[in-house]
Amino acid sequence: MKELTLKIPSKAELIEVIHTVATRGKGVYGDPIRNVDQYWSKDGKLLAEKDIIRDMEVTHSKIEKVKAKTADARNVNGEKKIN
């Protein structure tokens, strides 16, 4: 896996944003009720959102795709598949 290297930012500034906490979810398995942090510009544009459940699903999906690609590559090369 490629190691990340941190770079010094070329710019940093303090800006004003509106932070809201929204409730999301149906309260069922796979869609629990949770708080979602949202950050908005003063003119009403959604800048960022932190939804723990959605973020876990996205991360899990990416991991599964990488595992599948790795397994496919091993099968093509005649290597034994390892999970």
C-alpha positions in Angstrom: 0.0 0.0 0.0 1.3 3.4 -0.9 2.3 5.6 2.1 0.8 9.1 2.3 3.1 12.0 2.9 1.8 15.2 4.3 2.7 18.5 2.7 2.7 21.9 4.2 -0.4 23.8 3.1 0.1 26.7 0.7 -2.8 28.6 2.3 -4.8 28.6 5.5 -7.5 31.0 6.4 -10.3 31.3 9.0 -13.7 31.5 7.4 -17.2 31.6 8.8 -19.5 28.7 8.1 -22.8 27.6 9.5 -22.7 24.2 11.3 -26.0 22.3 11.6 -26.7 18.9 13.0 -29.5 17.0 11.1 -31.2 13.8 12.1 -31.2 11.1 9.5 -32.3 7.5 9.3 -35.4 5.4 9.6 -34.4 3.6 12.8 -34.2 0.2 11.1 -31.4 -2.3 10.6 -29.1 -0.8 7.9 -30.5 2.7 8.4 -30.2 3.7 12.1 -31.2 7.1 13.4 -28.1 9.2 13.7 -26.9 12.8 13.8 -25.3 14.2 10.6 -23.0 17.2 10.8 -23.4 19.7 8.0 -21.4 22.8 7.1 -23.0 25.5 5.0 -21.8 28.8 3.5 -23.5 32.0 4.5 -25.4 32.0 1.2 -26.9 28.5 1.8 -24.5 26.2 -0.2 -23.8 22.9 1.5 -20.0 22.7 1.8 -19.5 19.4 3.6 -21.3 16.7 5.4 -20.2 14.1 7.9 -22.5 11.0 8.0 -20.8 8.2 9.9 -23.0 5.4 8.5 -22.7 6.6 4.9 -18.9 7.1 5.3 -18.5 3.6 6.6 -20.5 2.2 3.7 -18.4 4.1 1.2 -15.2 3.0 2.8 -16.4 -0.7 3.1 -17.4 -0.7 -0.6 -14.0 0.6 -1.7 -12.3 -2.1 0.4 -14.4 -4.8 -1.1 -13.7 -3.6 -4.6 -10.0 -3.6 -4.0 -10.2 -7.1 -2.5 -12.2 -8.3 -5.6 -9.7 -6.8 -8.0 -6.8 -8.3 -6.1 -8.5 -11.8 -6.1 -9.2 -11.5 -9.9 -5.6 -10.6 -10.6 -4.4 -13.5 -8.5 -6.7 -15.9 -10.4 -5.5 -14.6 -13.8 -1.9 -15.1 -12.7 -2.6 -18.6 -11.5 -1.9 -17.8 -7.9 -3.9 -19.3 -5.0 -6.7 -17.1 -3.9 -6.3 -15.8 -0.3 -9.0 -14.1 1.6 
